[in-house]
């Protein structure tokens, strides 16, 4: 049985335009998850996307870094408030049921 000849392929790296990188980072900053951006745009991995983000923030200067830090703080605060809300949603119906002599004030 004859063997198949294997041809060695050269590993050519994909080259992304600056506009593509900017659009990808903007999607990330708009609230899309890194995994969804990578999947939608066909990027190799999330590390590349985060590297592009760091490069753009470094090029933008200290104002962009301050905005990024503020965004992270706000997202953290939002997650905390959502957890508190979810806890209150679970507690409220049971405390407002028939026969209870107390009311939960929010």
ABEGO torsion letter per residue (X at the ends): XBBBBBBBBBBBBBBBBAAAAAAAAAAAAAGBBAAAAAAAAGBABAAAAAAAAAAAAAAAEAAAAAAAAAAAAAAAAAAAAAAAAAAAAAAAAAAABBGBABBBBX
